[in-house]
Amino acid sequence: MSLYATHIETVKQRFDAALAATGFDSVLVYAGQPRVAFLDDNPYPFRVNPLFKYWLPLTDSAKSAIFYRRGDSKPTLYFFQAKDFWHAPVNMPEAEWQQHVTVKVISDLKQLESDLGSALKDTAFLGEYFAQPVKDWQVKARNPQALIDHLHFHRAIKTKWEVSNLREANHLAAKAHLAAKAAFFEGKSEFAIHQAYLDEITMRESEEPYNSIVALNEHPAILHYDVYDRSAPAESRSFLIDAGATYNGYCADITRTYARETGFYADIVKAVDDAQKAVLAEIRPGKSYYDLHVSQHMKLAQILSDFDFVKGDVDSIYQKGYTSAFMPHGLGHFIGLQVHDVGGFMKADDGSEYARDDRHPFLRLLRPIEQGQVFTIEPGMYVVDQLLEAHKDSTDINWAKVDQLRPFGGVRIEDSVVVGADGDNENLTRDAFTKLGEAQ
């Protein structure tokens, strides 16, 4: 069987189990439709329901839907093609997935309602329903949480087809990252760097999986910086780029940091990169992701000590909370159909969850590591004055060193990893750069 054929069989099995466990016989997964701005008729960029593209690699098929009855050999795709002279029609080129679904082309959602008839009343609906006629459809349940929980828990284990899409998304993003890196060393503005990124992979900004972070000089200290100065600075000292790409609806999420000159800041970038590589080597099934997160904090404590940012041994630097001031975010998150993919806190498919940790409230992943999971590893080190304010009276912190780092903002390195059986993990990100000739 092909990778996709195996994938859709897995999706069917997961839906069968979820429907049986939650008392539903059938499900209707609605792709969604664009929303318009307040007091306007101009729509926001369309984002397809992730559970829709879990079945099919269709990301721009607004108002389409998938109907699946438990145990069926094939789902039915109601593919929406409006009779509309205002907009270009959504095309459906020949592709393998069409062999595994029954396709019914519709131009009006009432055709779907008529075709399903009374079956709609016994169906669980998954998706947005803010607009007519979907809002008034008489279904058995709308977005039942138990059904969603069951599906989300198992989505954490990726099929080989999903991994192949993530691999390609990382290849695209890595190509664009190299173009952005070149633009940085040419002294271009943040805006021009981002344009170089998009140009390299011929992608519109609305097609990116998230707003790119393109940050020069002090700006890496703003964790989700996405302003993009239009003018190039007189001096470009540092460059942090956190940007991705999509392929068949699957997301890449890559961060790299560059120093213009050798010396103090470049040495810190290398130290964070080395620490990240060390944590990557610790990934094994059965290990807690939380333990990886703490391990990264201990390595950051070592960096803070080695570079004379903070006095004390590694354990005391961590216990006093200094590492959290320099790296407030979590080590990473699941990635797949969504950048911050679902299920990171779930204990089981019944919806039970691990308690959030007060010490590390922004950590998005608490589950034990399993073969087939795909997640990011993204340590950082920043000068965030708002966080350092809590330690303003500390004599442990070398404030002169903090001031030395401040003009550079900070550092972050991010890769996506597929968990193997016993340490034979696949680093989707570093492999992509290596294949493009960028030593990692």
Secondary structure, 3 states (H helix, E strand, C coil): CCHHHHHHHHHHHHHHHHHHHHCCCEEEEECCCCCECCCCCCECCCCCCHHHHCCCCCCCCCCCEEEEECCCCCCEEEEECCCCCCCCCCCCCCCHHHHHCEEEEECCHHHHHHHHHHHHHHEEEECCCCCCCHHHCCCCEECCHHHHHHHHHHHCECCHHHHHHHHHHHHHHHHHHHHHHHHHHCCCCHHHHHHHHHHHCCCCHHHCCCCCEEEECCHHHCCCCCCCCCCCCCCCCEEEEEEEEEECCEEEEEEEEEECCCCHHHHHHHHHHHHHHHHHCCCCCCCEHHHHHHHHHHHHHHHHHHCCCECCCHHHHHHCCHHHHHCCCCCCCECCCCCCCCCCCECCCCCCECCCCCCCCCCCCCCECCCCEEEEECCEEECCHHHHHHHCCCCCECHHHHHHHHHHCEEECEEEEECCCCCCCEEHHHHHHHHCCCCC
